[in-house]
Amino acid sequence: MKIRINKDIVEFIPEHAAETAELEALWVKMGNCIGKTKQLEPMGVYVPSEKNVAVFHIEGLSDTEKNEIPVIRAPYDTDVYCVTCNKTQHVKAGEPIPFCCGRLMEILD
């Protein structure tokens, strides 16, 4: 995923279908037309030489929203796989991408 920063505007540009689906789920969780818009707050530190992961907390979620699992749908007919156990499954466009071994299955590109 590419990230572009222009003053106080940040653009997230997905580079493949799985990132597009995940960005859509984040968009829905962060703020839809109903209720208050949420904020992304950085957590901890970001030191790329140690661990190239930036972690953010979504501030302003209700208890219900915290426990909701976002439904990420397949953008097209594809196979998905579990990065833990290597199980594969076929999903059709618009179907929810399933969870396996406690995490969302990945789209085979």
VMD Tcl script that builds the backbone (N, CA, C; Angstrom):
set m [mol new atoms 327]
animate dup $m
set s [atomselect $m all]
$s set {name element resname resid chain x y z} {
  {N N MET 1 A 0.844 -1.168 0.000}
  {CA C MET 1 A 0.000 0.000 0.000}
  {C C MET 1 A 0.889 1.231 0.000}
  {N N LYS 2 A 0.553 2.157 -0.858}
  {CA C LYS 2 A 1.289 3.419 -0.888}
  {C C LYS 2 A 0.597 4.415 0.032}
  {N N ILE 3 A 1.389 5.284 0.635}
  {CA C ILE 3 A 0.866 6.346 1.487}
  {C C ILE 3 A 1.446 7.655 0.990}
  {N N ARG 4 A 0.567 8.615 0.724}
  {CA C ARG 4 A 1.010 9.945 0.300}
  {C C ARG 4 A 0.541 10.958 1.331}
  {N N ILE 5 A 1.434 11.879 1.695}
  {CA C ILE 5 A 1.110 12.913 2.671}
  {C C ILE 5 A 1.264 14.270 2.006}
  {N N ASN 6 A 0.217 15.073 2.072}
  {CA C ASN 6 A 0.228 16.431 1.541}
  {C C ASN 6 A -0.342 17.339 2.628}
  {N N LYS 7 A 0.549 17.990 3.358}
  {CA C LYS 7 A 0.175 18.850 4.484}
  {C C LYS 7 A -0.626 18.052 5.505}
  {N N ASP 8 A -1.929 18.334 5.652}
  {CA C ASP 8 A -2.718 17.619 6.657}
  {C C ASP 8 A -3.631 16.552 6.040}
  {N N ILE 9 A -3.345 16.164 4.813}
  {CA C ILE 9 A -4.121 15.139 4.113}
  {C C ILE 9 A -3.233 13.915 3.890}
  {N N VAL 10 A -3.748 12.734 4.240}
  {CA C VAL 10 A -3.033 11.480 4.018}
  {C C VAL 10 A -3.868 10.626 3.071}
  {N N GLU 11 A -3.234 10.123 2.018}
  {CA C GLU 11 A -3.904 9.235 1.069}
  {C C GLU 11 A -3.328 7.835 1.213}
  {N N PHE 12 A -4.209 6.843 1.307}
  {CA C PHE 12 A -3.812 5.442 1.310}
  {C C PHE 12 A -4.200 4.884 -0.052}
  {N N ILE 13 A -3.232 4.342 -0.785}
  {CA C ILE 13 A -3.476 3.849 -2.133}
  {C C ILE 13 A -3.180 2.348 -2.163}
  {N N PRO 14 A -4.233 1.525 -2.195}
  {CA C PRO 14 A -4.019 0.076 -2.215}
  {C C PRO 14 A -3.338 -0.356 -3.510}
  {N N GLU 15 A -2.475 -1.361 -3.388}
  {CA C GLU 15 A -1.739 -1.841 -4.554}
  {C C GLU 15 A -2.226 -3.193 -5.050}
  {N N HIS 16 A -3.120 -3.848 -4.310}
  {CA C HIS 16 A -3.739 -5.073 -4.803}
  {C C HIS 16 A -5.097 -5.252 -4.138}
  {N N ALA 17 A -5.840 -6.229 -4.606}
  {CA C ALA 17 A -7.243 -6.392 -4.210}
  {C C ALA 17 A -7.429 -6.588 -2.709}
  {N N ALA 18 A -6.531 -7.333 -2.066}
  {CA C ALA 18 A -6.671 -7.563 -0.626}
  {C C ALA 18 A -6.558 -6.249 0.138}
  {N N GLU 19 A -5.637 -5.394 -0.268}
  {CA C GLU 19 A -5.491 -4.095 0.394}
  {C C GLU 19 A -6.709 -3.209 0.148}
  {N N THR 20 A -7.293 -3.300 -1.037}
  {CA C THR 20 A -8.506 -2.537 -1.328}
  {C C THR 20 A -9.627 -2.962 -0.389}
  {N N ALA 21 A -9.793 -4.260 -0.197}
  {CA C ALA 21 A -10.836 -4.771 0.696}
  {C C ALA 21 A -10.581 -4.345 2.139}
  {N N GLU 22 A -9.321 -4.400 2.585}
  {CA C GLU 22 A -8.989 -4.001 3.953}
  {C C GLU 22 A -9.177 -2.502 4.160}
  {N N LEU 23 A -8.829 -1.700 3.152}
  {CA C LEU 23 A -9.020 -0.256 3.260}
  {C C LEU 23 A -10.508 0.086 3.322}
  {N N GLU 24 A -11.317 -0.641 2.576}
  {CA C GLU 24 A -12.759 -0.414 2.628}
  {C C GLU 24 A -13.305 -0.729 4.021}
  {N N ALA 25 A -12.835 -1.818 4.638}
  {CA C ALA 25 A -13.273 -2.169 5.993}
  {C C ALA 25 A -12.844 -1.100 6.991}
  {N N LEU 26 A -11.626 -0.577 6.850}
  {CA C LEU 26 A -11.157 0.496 7.724}
  {C C LEU 26 A -12.005 1.744 7.526}
  {N N TRP 27 A -12.313 2.070 6.287}
  {CA C TRP 27 A -13.125 3.256 5.974}
  {C C TRP 27 A -14.483 3.179 6.678}
  {N N VAL 28 A -15.112 2.009 6.606}
  {CA C VAL 28 A -16.420 1.821 7.236}
  {C C VAL 28 A -16.299 1.949 8.754}
  {N N LYS 29 A -15.257 1.366 9.324}
  {CA C LYS 29 A -15.069 1.407 10.779}
  {C C LYS 29 A -14.732 2.816 11.262}
  {N N MET 30 A -13.971 3.567 10.487}
  {CA C MET 30 A -13.529 4.903 10.900}
  {C C MET 30 A -14.643 5.934 10.893}
  {N N GLY 31 A -15.527 5.868 9.966}
  {CA C GLY 31 A -16.572 6.883 9.938}
  {C C GLY 31 A -17.502 6.692 8.780}
  {N N ASN 32 A -18.704 6.367 9.105}
  {CA C ASN 32 A -19.707 6.316 8.058}
  {C C ASN 32 A -20.622 7.512 8.258}
  {N N CYS 33 A -21.691 7.561 7.561}
  {CA C CYS 33 A -22.582 8.726 7.630}
  {C C CYS 33 A -23.388 8.765 8.927}
  {N N ILE 34 A -23.357 7.690 9.697}
  {CA C ILE 34 A -24.123 7.619 10.937}
  {C C ILE 34 A -23.152 7.657 12.108}
  {N N GLY 35 A -23.391 8.524 13.051}
  {CA C GLY 35 A -22.557 8.575 14.242}
  {C C GLY 35 A -21.341 9.460 14.069}
  {N N LYS 36 A -20.474 9.406 15.087}
  {CA C LYS 36 A -19.288 10.260 15.099}
  {C C LYS 36 A -18.158 9.637 14.293}
  {N N THR 37 A -17.352 10.491 13.696}
  {CA C THR 37 A -16.156 10.043 13.001}
  {C C THR 37 A -15.101 9.688 14.043}
  {N N LYS 38 A -14.299 8.684 13.761}
  {CA C LYS 38 A -13.272 8.212 14.696}
  {C C LYS 38 A -11.928 8.851 14.355}
  {N N GLN 39 A -10.941 8.641 15.242}
  {CA C GLN 39 A -9.594 9.161 15.019}
  {C C GLN 39 A -8.589 8.024 15.106}
  {N N LEU 40 A -7.559 8.089 14.259}
  {CA C LEU 40 A -6.441 7.149 14.344}
  {C C LEU 40 A -5.358 7.782 15.193}
  {N N GLU 41 A -4.988 7.120 16.272}
  {CA C GLU 41 A -3.944 7.623 17.166}
  {C C GLU 41 A -2.761 6.663 17.122}
  {N N PRO 42 A -1.538 7.172 16.892}
  {CA C PRO 42 A -0.373 6.283 16.865}
  {C C PRO 42 A -0.125 5.659 18.234}
  {N N MET 43 A 0.335 4.400 18.212}
  {CA C MET 43 A 0.661 3.680 19.449}
  {C C MET 43 A 2.133 3.295 19.426}
  {N N GLY 44 A 2.790 3.471 20.539}
  {CA C GLY 44 A 4.182 3.058 20.645}
  {C C GLY 44 A 5.093 3.874 19.760}
  {N N VAL 45 A 6.091 3.199 19.221}
  {CA C VAL 45 A 7.073 3.862 18.363}
  {C C VAL 45 A 7.134 3.137 17.023}
  {N N TYR 46 A 7.621 3.830 16.025}
  {CA C TYR 46 A 7.836 3.229 14.715}
  {C C TYR 46 A 9.316 3.320 14.405}
  {N N VAL 47 A 10.003 2.186 14.481}
  {CA C VAL 47 A 11.435 2.108 14.197}
  {C C VAL 47 A 11.609 1.056 13.095}
  {N N PRO 48 A 11.639 1.500 11.826}
  {CA C PRO 48 A 11.684 0.557 10.712}
  {C C PRO 48 A 12.837 -0.438 10.772}
  {N N SER 49 A 13.975 -0.028 11.327}
  {CA C SER 49 A 15.123 -0.936 11.382}
  {C C SER 49 A 14.891 -2.090 12.354}
  {N N GLU 50 A 13.986 -1.915 13.324}
  {CA C GLU 50 A 13.694 -2.979 14.289}
  {C C GLU 50 A 12.463 -3.786 13.884}
  {N N LYS 51 A 11.386 -3.087 13.573}
  {CA C LYS 51 A 10.143 -3.751 13.175}
  {C C LYS 51 A 9.397 -2.793 12.259}
  {N N ASN 52 A 9.241 -3.174 11.009}
  {CA C ASN 52 A 8.662 -2.275 10.013}
  {C C ASN 52 A 7.130 -2.322 10.042}
  {N N VAL 53 A 6.571 -2.031 11.225}
  {CA C VAL 53 A 5.125 -2.012 11.418}
  {C C VAL 53 A 4.762 -0.780 12.226}
  {N N ALA 54 A 3.800 -0.010 11.738}
  {CA C ALA 54 A 3.269 1.129 12.492}
  {C C ALA 54 A 1.903 0.717 13.034}
  {N N VAL 55 A 1.683 0.931 14.329}
  {CA C VAL 55 A 0.439 0.517 14.977}
  {C C VAL 55 A -0.359 1.750 15.373}
  {N N PHE 56 A -1.658 1.717 15.088}
  {CA C PHE 56 A -2.552 2.818 15.422}
  {C C PHE 56 A -3.752 2.284 16.196}
  {N N HIS 57 A -4.299 3.113 17.068}
  {CA C HIS 57 A -5.510 2.803 17.828}
  {C C HIS 57 A -6.644 3.626 17.237}
  {N N ILE 58 A -7.800 3.008 17.043}
  {CA C ILE 58 A -8.967 3.750 16.562}
  {C C ILE 58 A -9.691 4.284 17.786}
  {N N GLU 59 A -9.632 5.596 17.963}
  {CA C GLU 59 A -10.232 6.241 19.123}
  {C C GLU 59 A -11.670 6.628 18.818}
  {N N GLY 60 A -12.548 6.382 19.784}
  {CA C GLY 60 A -13.940 6.785 19.636}
  {C C GLY 60 A -14.883 5.656 19.269}
  {N N LEU 61 A -14.392 4.413 19.271}
  {CA C LEU 61 A -15.265 3.285 18.974}
  {C C LEU 61 A -16.110 2.943 20.199}
  {N N SER 62 A -17.365 2.622 19.981}
  {CA C SER 62 A -18.213 2.139 21.069}
  {C C SER 62 A -17.808 0.695 21.373}
  {N N ASP 63 A -18.283 0.154 22.504}
  {CA C ASP 63 A -17.977 -1.240 22.845}
  {C C ASP 63 A -18.482 -2.186 21.758}
  {N N THR 64 A -19.636 -1.886 21.204}
  {CA C THR 64 A -20.187 -2.712 20.129}
  {C C THR 64 A -19.283 -2.666 18.905}
  {N N GLU 65 A -18.842 -1.466 18.527}
  {CA C GLU 65 A -17.977 -1.324 17.354}
  {C C GLU 65 A -16.634 -2.016 17.560}
  {N N LYS 66 A -16.105 -1.992 18.793}
  {CA C LYS 66 A -14.822 -2.650 19.070}
  {C C LYS 66 A -14.905 -4.146 18.822}
  {N N ASN 67 A -16.047 -4.740 19.166}
  {CA C ASN 67 A -16.195 -6.188 19.058}
  {C C ASN 67 A -16.660 -6.658 17.693}
  {N N GLU 68 A -17.071 -5.724 16.840}
  {CA C GLU 68 A -17.496 -6.104 15.496}
  {C C GLU 68 A -16.296 -6.532 14.664}
  {N N ILE 69 A -16.481 -7.586 13.931}
  {CA C ILE 69 A -15.448 -8.024 12.996}
  {C C ILE 69 A -15.855 -7.491 11.627}
  {N N PRO 70 A -15.004 -6.681 10.995}
  {CA C PRO 70 A -15.394 -6.131 9.696}
  {C C PRO 70 A -15.546 -7.236 8.658}
  {N N VAL 71 A -16.564 -7.109 7.846}
  {CA C VAL 71 A -16.779 -8.069 6.771}
  {C C VAL 71 A -16.015 -7.560 5.559}
  {N N ILE 72 A -15.029 -8.334 5.155}
  {CA C ILE 72 A -14.244 -7.983 3.974}
  {C C ILE 72 A -14.670 -8.930 2.865}
  {N N ARG 73 A -15.146 -8.350 1.784}
  {CA C ARG 73 A -15.691 -9.146 0.689}
  {C C ARG 73 A -14.688 -9.271 -0.454}
  {N N ALA 74 A -14.749 -10.401 -1.121}
  {CA C ALA 74 A -13.865 -10.643 -2.265}
  {C C ALA 74 A -14.221 -9.681 -3.396}
  {N N PRO 75 A -13.232 -8.990 -3.951}
  {CA C PRO 75 A -13.509 -8.045 -5.037}
  {C C PRO 75 A -13.827 -8.740 -6.362}
  {N N TYR 76 A -13.457 -10.015 -6.477}
  {CA C TYR 76 A -13.698 -10.797 -7.686}
  {C C TYR 76 A -13.591 -12.266 -7.312}
  {N N ASP 77 A -13.986 -13.181 -8.203}
  {CA C ASP 77 A -13.837 -14.610 -7.943}
  {C C ASP 77 A -12.352 -14.908 -7.778}
  {N N THR 78 A -12.005 -15.554 -6.673}
  {CA C THR 78 A -10.590 -15.799 -6.389}
  {C C THR 78 A -10.435 -16.921 -5.377}
  {N N ASP 79 A -9.211 -17.360 -5.210}
  {CA C ASP 79 A -8.879 -18.298 -4.145}
  {C C ASP 79 A -8.224 -17.520 -3.020}
  {N N VAL 80 A -8.489 -17.942 -1.787}
  {CA C VAL 80 A -7.865 -17.342 -0.614}
  {C C VAL 80 A -7.123 -18.440 0.134}
  {N N TYR 81 A -6.129 -18.046 0.930}
  {CA C TYR 81 A -5.357 -19.042 1.664}
  {C C TYR 81 A -5.060 -18.550 3.074}
  {N N CYS 82 A -4.812 -19.500 3.958}
  {CA C CYS 82 A -4.440 -19.197 5.338}
  {C C CYS 82 A -2.916 -19.183 5.428}
  {N N VAL 83 A -2.360 -18.097 5.931}
  {CA C VAL 83 A -0.903 -17.992 6.027}
  {C C VAL 83 A -0.351 -18.882 7.132}
  {N N THR 84 A -1.213 -19.366 8.031}
  {CA C THR 84 A -0.756 -20.221 9.128}
  {C C THR 84 A -0.742 -21.691 8.731}
  {N N CYS 85 A -1.881 -22.180 8.191}
  {CA C CYS 85 A -1.986 -23.615 7.901}
  {C C CYS 85 A -2.010 -23.948 6.408}
  {N N ASN 86 A -1.958 -22.932 5.550}
  {CA C ASN 86 A -1.944 -23.088 4.087}
  {C C ASN 86 A -3.235 -23.648 3.491}
  {N N LYS 87 A -4.321 -23.656 4.246}
  {CA C LYS 87 A -5.613 -24.076 3.710}
  {C C LYS 87 A -6.029 -23.086 2.626}
  {N N THR 88 A -6.624 -23.593 1.545}
  {CA C THR 88 A -7.126 -22.712 0.488}
  {C C THR 88 A -8.629 -22.902 0.346}
  {N N GLN 89 A -9.273 -21.873 -0.177}
  {CA C GLN 89 A -10.719 -21.907 -0.366}
  {C C GLN 89 A -11.061 -20.970 -1.514}
  {N N HIS 90 A -12.067 -21.324 -2.295}
  {CA C HIS 90 A -12.513 -20.457 -3.395}
  {C C HIS 90 A -13.669 -19.598 -2.906}
  {N N VAL 91 A -13.625 -18.307 -3.194}
  {CA C VAL 91 A -14.730 -17.401 -2.880}
  {C C VAL 91 A -15.121 -16.658 -4.152}
  {N N LYS 92 A -16.402 -16.378 -4.261}
  {CA C LYS 92 A -16.909 -15.645 -5.422}
  {C C LYS 92 A -16.960 -14.162 -5.112}
  {N N ALA 93 A -16.997 -13.351 -6.141}
  {CA C ALA 93 A -17.057 -11.894 -5.990}
  {C C ALA 93 A -18.214 -11.515 -5.073}
  {N N GLY 94 A -17.913 -10.676 -4.072}
  {CA C GLY 94 A -18.934 -10.210 -3.145}
  {C C GLY 94 A -19.126 -11.073 -1.918}
  {N N GLU 95 A -18.591 -12.292 -1.922}
  {CA C GLU 95 A -18.699 -13.149 -0.738}
  {C C GLU 95 A -17.695 -12.700 0.320}
  {N N PRO 96 A -18.035 -12.887 1.602}
  {CA C PRO 96 A -17.079 -12.525 2.658}
  {C C PRO 96 A -15.832 -13.404 2.594}
  {N N ILE 97 A -14.678 -12.795 2.807}
  {CA C ILE 97 A -13.436 -13.558 2.895}
  {C C ILE 97 A -13.404 -14.184 4.289}
  {N N PRO 98 A -13.242 -15.504 4.383}
  {CA C PRO 98 A -13.334 -16.174 5.683}
  {C C PRO 98 A -12.088 -15.990 6.555}
  {N N PHE 99 A -12.268 -16.295 7.831}
  {CA C PHE 99 A -11.174 -16.326 8.790}
  {C C PHE 99 A -10.703 -17.762 8.936}
  {N N CYS 100 A -9.428 -17.950 9.229}
  {CA C CYS 100 A -8.859 -19.265 9.486}
  {C C CYS 100 A -7.705 -19.079 10.467}
  {N N CYS 101 A -7.581 -19.946 11.424}
  {CA C CYS 101 A -6.500 -19.882 12.419}
  {C C CYS 101 A -6.447 -18.509 13.102}
  {N N GLY 102 A -7.618 -17.893 13.296}
  {CA C GLY 102 A -7.694 -16.644 14.036}
  {C C GLY 102 A -7.420 -15.380 13.248}
  {N N ARG 103 A -7.237 -15.499 11.938}
  {CA C ARG 103 A -6.998 -14.289 11.143}
  {C C ARG 103 A -7.645 -14.411 9.768}
  {N N LEU 104 A -7.782 -13.276 9.115}
  {CA C LEU 104 A -8.407 -13.222 7.802}
  {C C LEU 104 A -7.536 -13.941 6.777}
  {N N MET 105 A -8.168 -14.753 5.935}
  {CA C MET 105 A -7.425 -15.432 4.876}
  {C C MET 105 A -6.981 -14.404 3.836}
  {N N GLU 106 A -5.884 -14.671 3.160}
  {CA C GLU 106 A -5.293 -13.759 2.175}
  {C C GLU 106 A -5.717 -14.159 0.768}
  {N N ILE 107 A -5.852 -13.163 -0.103}
  {CA C ILE 107 A -6.175 -13.418 -1.505}
  {C C ILE 107 A -4.914 -13.884 -2.223}
  {N N LEU 108 A -5.063 -14.963 -3.001}
  {CA C LEU 108 A -3.946 -15.429 -3.834}
  {C C LEU 108 A -3.877 -14.535 -5.057}
  {N N ASP 109 A -2.768 -13.860 -5.247}
  {CA C ASP 109 A -2.610 -12.966 -6.403}
  {C C ASP 109 A -1.977 -13.687 -7.563}
}
mol reanalyze $m
mol bondsrecalc $m
mol representation Tube
mol addrep $m
